[in-house]
Amino acid sequence: MHTYKTISPLNGEVLAEYTMMTDTEVTAALTRATDAYRDWAGAGVDDRVAVLARIAELHRERSAELAEAMATEMGKPLAQAEGEVALSASIYDYYARAGAQLLADEVIEIKAGGRAVVRTAPTGPVLGIMPWNFPLYQVARFVAPNLLLGNTVLLKHARSCTRTALLIDAVVADANTPKGVYENLIVSSSQIGDLIADDRLQGVSLTGSEEAGRIVATQAGRHLKKCVLELGGSDPFIVLPDADLDLALDLAATGRFSNAGQSCTSSKRMIVHSDVYDRFLEGFVARARQWNTGDPLNPETRIGPMASESGRQEIAEQVEDAVAKGAGLHLGGVVPDGPGAFYPATVLTDVTPDMRAYREELFGPVAVLYKVDSVEEAVALANDSRFGLGSAVFTRDEDLAADIAERLEVGMVGLNTLIRSQPDIPFGGVKASGIGRELGRLGLDEFANKKTVRLS
């Protein structure tokens, strides 16, 4: 019998110990999902929508418990955790409200005569492999559209968030979801590989690291399974001379330091025109000072501990490498004494391609500011990354903003705003940031059978 322990990022203490599922138990879970699929897929849309609506209600009813679990397990400040609960509930609500419309047949008028429809049908059991940085939201954006479709769901959450995963499991069960339609799995990587290889599983979605994405994509490809991958990001945040500087500064700080900077769509690279660079740097450092670290259960805390000691060590090494090679350090950059995986809000400048901070994703509260002299230089620097997830452009010139948006090699662009997740807006990237989309209609379609039916 294999077990593992979850560790508090606040003080290093053991939070709980959990038992891994046996191979027999994993196989039984997939069997339940397979057996439940026909009835769930055959249920009326109204029945599935009712379950989704109740899941949303239960998220709101249990908001305090869910938020506290996230704060305790991965260090998310309580106010941010409560916001994540609300966002997750809104995703289930969206697919409940829009369900009938999203599943409606698309009528095709055939040029040669006759009619056909494209029907959005389910495919079967699917597997979600979820990360620790947004323990509720990441689950919601995978689970909600698949339950609406009629797919059954197996979910493997990050080990460090097992209590949160079990609370989600209870929410879904208490929403009168039929047995086998949704189940949390406490499994190993090798057991995940066995699941992907099983003919009964129809697809897999992973949100995580590039390394994990390559492994899952390889396994899925070998067994001809559909996969969706949401991986890393190093989002550019472009500020031009005519931008509303106060707005840009406020959003830059929020976008970089929320969730201790542990977000794929965090604004990691501030690319600022030289005409306003000095003012932006001064204003950004001033705002970064306001992002204090502390106990995530304290309502005054804005940056909790990072989710793990290994994560803190990684970000510290990236900063140390940059400073040793000549980068400017304007704030932070020092691992604090005492318990907890804390790392302070940090601001770097003069980062060059020979530094790790230039090429690697900075998954912590560290911002890098770059000075450019033209729009062309800004776009070139923004695109000089293997990632292509989100981005932001700040200028009052709407035509210029639209032009830059067309030229950025990313999956999402915010014009004078951050990339904010909303249930009806597709989410995803290009290049090393992943494959596929989540949320909105596009998220629903990823694990759907887009079945063509010829009517005449």
QUIHU-V244822 format. One record per run of one state. SS is the DSSP state (helix for helix, strand for strand, loop for the rest). FROM is the first residue (numbers start at 1). TO is the last residue. If there is no record, write none. Layout:
# QUIHU-V244822
SS,FROM,TO + SS,FROM,TO
This chain:
# QUIHU-V244822
loop,1,2 + strand,3,7 + loop,8,13 + strand,14,19 + loop,20,22 + helix,23,42 + loop,43,44 + helix,45,61 + loop,62,62 + helix,63,74 + loop,75,77 + helix,78,97 + loop,98,98 + helix,99,102 + loop,103,105 + strand,106,109 + loop,110,114 + strand,115,121 + loop,122,124 + strand,125,129 + loop,130,136 + helix,137,149 + loop,150,152 + strand,153,156 + loop,157,158 + helix,159,174 + loop,175,181 + strand,182,185 + loop,186,188 + helix,189,197 + loop,198,200 + strand,201,207 + loop,208,209 + helix,210,222 + loop,223,225 + strand,226,230 + loop,231,234 + strand,235,239 + loop,240,244 + helix,245,261 + loop,262,266 + strand,267,273 + helix,274,288 + loop,289,292 + strand,293,293 + loop,294,302 + strand,303,303 + loop,304,308 + helix,309,324 + loop,325,327 + strand,328,331 + loop,332,345 + strand,346,349 + loop,350,355 + helix,356,359 + loop,360,365 + strand,366,372 + loop,373,374 + helix,375,383 + loop,384,386 + strand,387,388 + loop,389,390 + strand,391,394 + loop,395,397 + helix,398,407 + loop,408,413 + strand,414,415 + loop,416,426 + strand,427,427 + loop,428,429 + strand,430,431 + loop,432,433 + strand,434,435 + loop,436,437 + strand,438,438 + loop,439,439 + helix,440,445 + loop,446,448 + strand,449,454 + loop,455,456
